[in-house]
Amino acid sequence: MNDHDLLNPRGFTLIELMITVAIVGILAMIAVPSYTSHLANVRRAEAQGSLMELANFMERFYTENMSYLCVREYAPTCTAVGSPPTLPFTQAPKEGAPKVYNLALQAAASTYTLQATPIAGGPQAENGAMELDHTGARRWDKNNDGAFSGETSWSR
């Protein structure tokens, strides 16, 4: 060590480190909620894509059977005459983990409704269910009150 190093020490002072930590903390307070909101939007979009894919499945099924219900038993889509077809997948996202929505089908001969319900305790649990029906109508329970009253869109 020489005299020059003693007069001009290198490194950071405690004040400089505290200011840096404070700045990083402020940036984290801004970034984390935005990131969390972005993840929720991505998960919801994946579930919407899954509902659209299942709607295409139902329309192909109708084209082949002239009904949204099974008119004859054949594997692997139908288990009994008069029952809805078995969906090719029942959770979203379709691939990968973790699963955040359960997907369900309610069908009659000329109508169907697909529903994506957030899995209880999961990251989307407070996000509300979404529906898509045979007419293409989209509903989202944005306020998560268990009803789709007036909520006729998937957009925020």
CYANA upper distance limits for C-alpha pairs under 8 A (distance plus 0.5 A):
  1 MET  CA      5 ASP  CA      6.89
  1 MET  CA      6 LEU  CA      8.18
  2 ASN  CA      6 LEU  CA      7.36
  3 ASP  CA      7 LEU  CA      6.97
  4 HIS  CA      8 ASN  CA      6.65
  5 ASP  CA      9 PRO  CA      5.90
  5 ASP  CA     10 ARG  CA      8.21
 12 PHE  CA     16 GLU  CA      6.60
 12 PHE  CA     17 LEU  CA      7.13
 13 THR  CA     17 LEU  CA      6.90
 14 LEU  CA     18 MET  CA      6.64
 15 ILE  CA     19 ILE  CA      6.67
 16 GLU  CA     20 THR  CA      6.73
 17 LEU  CA     21 VAL  CA      6.69
 18 MET  CA     22 ALA  CA      6.64
 19 ILE  CA     23 ILE  CA      6.73
 20 THR  CA     24 VAL  CA      6.73
 21 VAL  CA     25 GLY  CA      6.58
 22 ALA  CA     26 ILE  CA      6.74
 23 ILE  CA     27 LEU  CA      6.75
 24 VAL  CA     28 ALA  CA      6.63
 25 GLY  CA     29 MET  CA      6.72
 26 ILE  CA     30 ILE  CA      6.99
 27 LEU  CA     31 ALA  CA      6.53
 28 ALA  CA     32 VAL  CA      6.20
 29 MET  CA     33 PRO  CA      7.67
 30 ILE  CA     34 SER  CA      7.36
 31 ALA  CA     35 TYR  CA      6.55
 32 VAL  CA     36 THR  CA      6.57
 33 PRO  CA     37 SER  CA      6.60
 34 SER  CA     38 HIS  CA      6.66
 35 TYR  CA     39 LEU  CA      6.73
 36 THR  CA     40 ALA  CA      6.87
 37 SER  CA     41 ASN  CA      6.79
 38 HIS  CA     42 VAL  CA      6.73
 39 LEU  CA     43 ARG  CA      6.67
 40 ALA  CA     44 ARG  CA      6.64
 40 ALA  CA    123 PRO  CA      8.13
 40 ALA  CA    124 GLN  CA      7.12
 41 ASN  CA     45 ALA  CA      6.59
 42 VAL  CA     46 GLU  CA      6.73
 43 ARG  CA     47 ALA  CA      6.88
 43 ARG  CA     93 PRO  CA      8.00
 43 ARG  CA    100 VAL  CA      8.00
 43 ARG  CA    124 GLN  CA      8.23
 44 ARG  CA     48 GLN  CA      6.70
 45 ALA  CA     49 GLY  CA      6.63
 46 GLU  CA     50 SER  CA      6.73
 46 GLU  CA     92 ALA  CA      7.34
 46 GLU  CA     93 PRO  CA      6.35
 47 ALA  CA     51 LEU  CA      6.74
 47 ALA  CA     92 ALA  CA      5.94
 47 ALA  CA     93 PRO  CA      6.72
 47 ALA  CA    101 TYR  CA      7.30
 47 ALA  CA    116 ALA  CA      7.23
 48 GLN  CA     52 MET  CA      6.76
 48 GLN  CA    130 MET  CA      8.31
 49 GLY  CA     53 GLU  CA      6.68
 50 SER  CA     54 LEU  CA      6.67
 50 SER  CA     92 ALA  CA      7.04
 50 SER  CA     93 PRO  CA      7.70
 50 SER  CA     94 LYS  CA      7.37
 51 LEU  CA     55 ALA  CA      6.59
 51 LEU  CA    103 LEU  CA      8.27
 51 LEU  CA    114 LEU  CA      7.11
 51 LEU  CA    115 GLN  CA      7.91
 51 LEU  CA    116 ALA  CA      7.77
 51 LEU  CA    131 GLU  CA      8.35
 51 LEU  CA    132 LEU  CA      7.24
 52 MET  CA     56 ASN  CA      6.82
 52 MET  CA    132 LEU  CA      8.27
 53 GLU  CA     57 PHE  CA      6.85
 54 LEU  CA     58 MET  CA      6.70
 54 LEU  CA     87 LEU  CA      7.84
 54 LEU  CA     88 PRO  CA      8.41
 54 LEU  CA    114 LEU  CA      8.22
 55 ALA  CA     59 GLU  CA      6.71
 55 ALA  CA    114 LEU  CA      7.98
 55 ALA  CA    132 LEU  CA      8.18
 55 ALA  CA    133 ASP  CA      8.33
 55 ALA  CA    134 HIS  CA      7.92
 56 ASN  CA     60 ARG  CA      6.71
 57 PHE  CA     61 PHE  CA      6.65
 58 MET  CA     62 TYR  CA      6.61
 58 MET  CA     68 TYR  CA      7.27
 59 GLU  CA     63 THR  CA      6.68
 60 ARG  CA     64 GLU  CA      6.91
 61 PHE  CA     65 ASN  CA      6.63
 61 PHE  CA     66 MET  CA      8.39
 61 PHE  CA     67 SER  CA      8.13
 61 PHE  CA     68 TYR  CA      7.23
 62 TYR  CA     66 MET  CA      5.34
 62 TYR  CA     67 SER  CA      5.45
 62 TYR  CA     68 TYR  CA      5.77
 63 THR  CA     67 SER  CA      8.31
 65 ASN  CA     70 CYS  CA      7.87
 65 ASN  CA     71 VAL  CA      7.18
 67 SER  CA     71 VAL  CA      7.86
 67 SER  CA    109 ALA  CA      5.41
 67 SER  CA    110 SER  CA      6.45
 68 TYR  CA     84 PRO  CA      7.12
 68 TYR  CA     85 PRO  CA      8.14
 68 TYR  CA    107 ALA  CA      6.81
 68 TYR  CA    108 ALA  CA      6.71
 68 TYR  CA    109 ALA  CA      5.47
 68 TYR  CA    110 SER  CA      6.48
 68 TYR  CA    111 THR  CA      7.15
 68 TYR  CA    112 TYR  CA      7.44
 69 LEU  CA     81 VAL  CA      8.02
 69 LEU  CA     82 GLY  CA      5.90
 69 LEU  CA     83 SER  CA      5.92
 69 LEU  CA     84 PRO  CA      5.08
 69 LEU  CA     85 PRO  CA      6.89
 69 LEU  CA    107 ALA  CA      7.22
 69 LEU  CA    108 ALA  CA      6.70
 69 LEU  CA    109 ALA  CA      5.77
 70 CYS  CA     78 CYS  CA      6.46
 70 CYS  CA     80 ALA  CA      7.29
 70 CYS  CA     81 VAL  CA      5.49
 70 CYS  CA     82 GLY  CA      5.60
 70 CYS  CA     83 SER  CA      6.01
 70 CYS  CA     84 PRO  CA      6.41
 70 CYS  CA     85 PRO  CA      6.61
 71 VAL  CA     81 VAL  CA      5.71
 71 VAL  CA     82 GLY  CA      6.61
 72 ARG  CA     78 CYS  CA      8.01
 72 ARG  CA     80 ALA  CA      7.76
 72 ARG  CA     81 VAL  CA      5.73
 73 GLU  CA     78 CYS  CA      5.90
 73 GLU  CA     79 THR  CA      6.44
 73 GLU  CA     80 ALA  CA      6.04
 73 GLU  CA     81 VAL  CA      6.31
 74 TYR  CA     78 CYS  CA      5.97
 74 TYR  CA     79 THR  CA      7.52
 75 ALA  CA     79 THR  CA      7.57
 76 PRO  CA     86 THR  CA      8.05
 77 THR  CA     85 PRO  CA      5.73
 77 THR  CA     86 THR  CA      5.52
 77 THR  CA     87 LEU  CA      7.83
 77 THR  CA     88 PRO  CA      8.49
 78 CYS  CA     83 SER  CA      7.85
 78 CYS  CA     84 PRO  CA      7.76
 78 CYS  CA     85 PRO  CA      5.44
 78 CYS  CA     86 THR  CA      6.57
 79 THR  CA     83 SER  CA      7.81
 79 THR  CA     85 PRO  CA      7.94
 79 THR  CA     86 THR  CA      8.12
 84 PRO  CA    105 LEU  CA      8.19
 84 PRO  CA    106 GLN  CA      7.90
 84 PRO  CA    107 ALA  CA      6.33
 84 PRO  CA    108 ALA  CA      8.01
 87 LEU  CA    105 LEU  CA      8.19
 89 PHE  CA     94 LYS  CA      7.31
 89 PHE  CA    103 LEU  CA      8.32
 90 THR  CA     94 LYS  CA      8.43
 90 THR  CA    102 ASN  CA      6.45
 90 THR  CA    103 LEU  CA      5.18
 90 THR  CA    104 ALA  CA      7.03
 91 GLN  CA     99 LYS  CA      6.75
 91 GLN  CA    100 VAL  CA      7.91
 91 GLN  CA    101 TYR  CA      6.08
 91 GLN  CA    102 ASN  CA      5.06
 91 GLN  CA    103 LEU  CA      5.77
 92 ALA  CA     99 LYS  CA      6.02
 92 ALA  CA    100 VAL  CA      6.57
 92 ALA  CA    101 TYR  CA      5.57
 92 ALA  CA    102 ASN  CA      7.00
 92 ALA  CA    103 LEU  CA      7.61
 93 PRO  CA     97 ALA  CA      7.78
 93 PRO  CA     98 PRO  CA      8.24
 93 PRO  CA     99 LYS  CA      6.27
 93 PRO  CA    100 VAL  CA      7.48
 93 PRO  CA    101 TYR  CA      7.82
 99 LYS  CA    119 ILE  CA      8.32
100 VAL  CA    118 PRO  CA      6.30
100 VAL  CA    119 ILE  CA      5.89
100 VAL  CA    122 GLY  CA      6.52
100 VAL  CA    123 PRO  CA      7.34
100 VAL  CA    124 GLN  CA      6.81
101 TYR  CA    116 ALA  CA      6.22
101 TYR  CA    117 THR  CA      5.74
101 TYR  CA    118 PRO  CA      4.81
101 TYR  CA    119 ILE  CA      5.73
101 TYR  CA    124 GLN  CA      8.24
102 ASN  CA    116 ALA  CA      6.06
102 ASN  CA    117 THR  CA      5.71
102 ASN  CA    118 PRO  CA      6.80
102 ASN  CA    119 ILE  CA      6.74
103 LEU  CA    114 LEU  CA      7.59
103 LEU  CA    115 GLN  CA      6.11
103 LEU  CA    116 ALA  CA      5.08
103 LEU  CA    117 THR  CA      6.99
104 ALA  CA    114 LEU  CA      6.21
104 ALA  CA    115 GLN  CA      5.76
104 ALA  CA    116 ALA  CA      7.15
105 LEU  CA    112 TYR  CA      7.51
105 LEU  CA    113 THR  CA      6.40
105 LEU  CA    114 LEU  CA      5.18
105 LEU  CA    115 GLN  CA      7.00
106 GLN  CA    112 TYR  CA      6.08
106 GLN  CA    113 THR  CA      5.77
106 GLN  CA    114 LEU  CA      6.99
107 ALA  CA    111 THR  CA      6.30
107 ALA  CA    112 TYR  CA      4.59
107 ALA  CA    113 THR  CA      6.88
108 ALA  CA    112 TYR  CA      6.59
111 THR  CA    133 ASP  CA      8.01
111 THR  CA    134 HIS  CA      6.20
112 TYR  CA    133 ASP  CA      6.13
112 TYR  CA    134 HIS  CA      5.85
113 THR  CA    131 GLU  CA      7.21
113 THR  CA    132 LEU  CA      6.26
113 THR  CA    133 ASP  CA      4.67
113 THR  CA    134 HIS  CA      6.94
114 LEU  CA    131 GLU  CA      6.05
114 LEU  CA    132 LEU  CA      5.72
114 LEU  CA    133 ASP  CA      6.54
115 GLN  CA    129 ALA  CA      7.50
115 GLN  CA    130 MET  CA      6.17
115 GLN  CA    131 GLU  CA      4.89
115 GLN  CA    132 LEU  CA      7.02
116 ALA  CA    129 ALA  CA      6.09
116 ALA  CA    130 MET  CA      5.65
116 ALA  CA    131 GLU  CA      6.85
117 THR  CA    128 GLY  CA      7.51
117 THR  CA    129 ALA  CA      5.01
117 THR  CA    130 MET  CA      7.14
118 PRO  CA    122 GLY  CA      7.69
118 PRO  CA    124 GLN  CA      6.10
118 PRO  CA    125 ALA  CA      5.58
118 PRO  CA    126 GLU  CA      8.24
118 PRO  CA    127 ASN  CA      7.56
118 PRO  CA    128 GLY  CA      7.17
118 PRO  CA    129 ALA  CA      6.74
119 ILE  CA    124 GLN  CA      7.63
119 ILE  CA    125 ALA  CA      6.43
120 ALA  CA    125 ALA  CA      5.85
121 GLY  CA    125 ALA  CA      6.33
124 GLN  CA    128 GLY  CA      8.28
126 GLU  CA    144 ASN  CA      6.93
127 ASN  CA    141 ASP  CA      8.32
127 ASN  CA    142 LYS  CA      7.04
127 ASN  CA    143 ASN  CA      8.06
127 ASN  CA    144 ASN  CA      6.77
128 GLY  CA    140 TRP  CA      7.23
128 GLY  CA    141 ASP  CA      5.33
128 GLY  CA    142 LYS  CA      6.02
128 GLY  CA    143 ASN  CA      7.15
128 GLY  CA    144 ASN  CA      4.78
128 GLY  CA    145 ASP  CA      8.13
128 GLY  CA    146 GLY  CA      8.03
129 ALA  CA    140 TRP  CA      6.37
129 ALA  CA    141 ASP  CA      5.91
129 ALA  CA    142 LYS  CA      8.27
129 ALA  CA    144 ASN  CA      7.69
129 ALA  CA    146 GLY  CA      8.30
130 MET  CA    138 ARG  CA      7.88
130 MET  CA    139 ARG  CA      6.07
130 MET  CA    140 TRP  CA      4.81
130 MET  CA    141 ASP  CA      6.84
130 MET  CA    154 TRP  CA      8.00
131 GLU  CA    137 ALA  CA      8.44
131 GLU  CA    138 ARG  CA      6.18
131 GLU  CA    139 ARG  CA      5.53
131 GLU  CA    140 TRP  CA      6.89
132 LEU  CA    136 GLY  CA      6.59
132 LEU  CA    137 ALA  CA      6.15
132 LEU  CA    138 ARG  CA      5.24
132 LEU  CA    139 ARG  CA      7.07
133 ASP  CA    137 ALA  CA      6.07
133 ASP  CA    138 ARG  CA      7.47
137 ALA  CA    152 THR  CA      7.83
137 ALA  CA    153 SER  CA      8.50
138 ARG  CA    152 THR  CA      6.29
138 ARG  CA    153 SER  CA      5.87
138 ARG  CA    154 TRP  CA      6.74
139 ARG  CA    148 PHE  CA      6.88
139 ARG  CA    151 GLU  CA      6.18
139 ARG  CA    152 THR  CA      4.95
139 ARG  CA    153 SER  CA      5.65
139 ARG  CA    154 TRP  CA      6.60
140 TRP  CA    148 PHE  CA      6.91
140 TRP  CA    151 GLU  CA      6.21
140 TRP  CA    152 THR  CA      7.08
140 TRP  CA    153 SER  CA      6.65
140 TRP  CA    154 TRP  CA      5.99
141 ASP  CA    145 ASP  CA      7.35
141 ASP  CA    146 GLY  CA      7.18
141 ASP  CA    147 ALA  CA      6.66
141 ASP  CA    148 PHE  CA      5.68
141 ASP  CA    151 GLU  CA      6.73
142 LYS  CA    151 GLU  CA      7.59
142 LYS  CA    156 ARG  CA      8.26
148 PHE  CA    152 THR  CA      7.85
